[in-house]
Amino acid sequence: MTPHYELFDHTADLGVRVRAAALAELVPPATEALYAAIGEVVTTDAARPWTLELRGDDPAVLLRDYLAELLHAFDCGQQRLTDVHVMEFTPQRIRVSGKMRAVDPAASDFAREIKAVTYHELAIRPIAGGYEATYIVDI
Amino acid sequence: MSDNYTGPLERIDACRWRIPKGYKAGMRVDGIIYADERLIHSIREDKSPEQVANVACLPGIVGQSLAMPDIHWGYGFCIGGVAATDPAAGGVISPGGVGYDINCGVRLIRTDLTRAEVQPRIEPIVNRMFDTVPCGVGRGGRVKFDRGELRRLMRDGSRFVVESGFGWDQDLEVTEAHGCLPDADPDCVSSRAIERGADQCGTLGSGNHFMEVQVVEEIVDPQSAAAFGLTIGQITLMIHSGSRGLGYQVCEDAIHELRNVPEKYGIELPDRQLVCAPVQSKEGQRYMGAMQAAANFAWANRQIMTHLAREVFSEIFRRPPELLGMRVVYDVAHNIAKLEEYEVAGEVKTLCIHRKGATRAFPAGHPEVPLAYRQVGQPVLVPGDMGRSSWVLVGQPAAMEQTFGSCCHGAGRLMSRGAAIRAAKGRSIEKELLAGGVVARARGRTGLAEEQPAAYKDVNQVAEAVDAAGISRKVARLRPIGVIKG
């Protein structure tokens, strides 16, 4: 299964559904979907290495927490994660590295402000040939 | 998987529908939805009634889990939801019952200007507002506060910014809670939240937030309209915004911190977005302190934008705002939790009232209604959509008896954002609005499409439903002629 995402309707908010063959493969399209929900987020060439490690007991919550970190970096630092490399994603731990790049607001085309990645209908479940992750962002 | 609600909705009367507490395990009280026959059809088309039933499971809930006619699917609580819990009986506070945009709310400003004076200049007015009021994704404000000032702002709310020159003392008299919740505790607000909102006080944001120039087109209750200073043909200004990034992060932090708290107190929840803590627990008190600080930030935010709007009108009409009669009519929160007193089974109790997309609606004589309005009741501000109408209502005694002094907060969404974008394909919403007499400017690429009038229920139906239910009474209908959006 090729990793992919789709945005789906959720009344005033927006839903994201991601499918991939392995847990770790869910992370890059989940990341892309977050930025797609914001709009066209264009970055400059300047980049700095970035790593994140989170521990827990629920892979869906770990994925949400990772996405919340990216949202914080976007909101407070005007930065976007690129070159996402998932070192580990298990129900107990997520480790991701990549390059954090400065957003170019003039070249970007923001569609909407995301307030949060919610816990509402948050899930990762096995499907035929892999996994499906679902999360809802509050607009 | 169907997104429709297929559970029970038992008709009580023309404007109320019951979800019996036997519907699902864990419900402690019934759910009640306020809606007339026309509105209930669209309400069944999403899962918001299921969320009303979920809220009925919260410990310490009193009366019923309530929803107003503008109900639609949210996260945890539905939008349009009202829930009262009794702290003395283990009642909880839930950040999901307030929402991420803490003290999102609406402010109405009246003017002495008439439509005849403003209509010829509406385009420059809207353009000037668009340039002056920061709006859109992540936009920082024109007014900067250092950390010390932000702490005072979170503690003192609107008063701090009025004392800093952004408004008039009388603005505070007509702001819910005078624009300040006294138990706000800036020490409970994380550095992340402060960082996220630091430069956003005095900014509109995006999504459904707006600043709108309106004309009073219909008056239904002349006595209340006179008390509020509203007359036919008059120009008003409406502001809809909240606590921006600071409030979002306070909610995010609280939900994170409360993750394991329900288990600690033996609370079982049907949706983890409903995480909560007993109001009187240290976790509950910490959230209350942070939430109230964010609420004060939101009131200060709308106060600064009031100042900016006054500057725009003053510049265009070459008169000071005082001479333009730009007085605040009222400012109400519609995403908040507050401790208020109600009579329950003959006993006066202090309850924690969650209003998630619901407006306070106190009747005549209530001590928290401003003196100038105490003979008629509290103004209830109900924005509609940018093409049709908004309403000013007035709180009624039945709200105290039935809905813990609460009413609807808007029209309520009818279409999802995606459906609205699809419906707008090949059309220019901006041109359609202009053809309807509304000059609109939006920062975001999809803003006007997602917020197009057809995306919302008809606010006239919503106002009629709460009027018929007796929880608020219609006072005046306002029609937009100019709007800016993020």
Interface residues (C-beta under 8 A of the other chain):
Chain A: L7 F8 D9 H10 T11 A12 D13 L14 I38 G39 E40 V61 D65 A68 H72 F74 D75 C76 Q78 P105 D109 F110 A111 R112 E113 K115 A116 T118 Y119 H120 E121 L122 I136 D138 I139
Chain B: D46 H72 W73 G74 Y75 G76 I79 G99 Y100 D101 G136 V137 G138 R192 E195 R196 G205 S206 G207 N208 G245 Y248 Q249 C251 E252 I255 H256 R259 D271 R272 Q273 V275 R413 S416 R417 G418 A419 R443 G444 R445 T446 G447 E450 G486
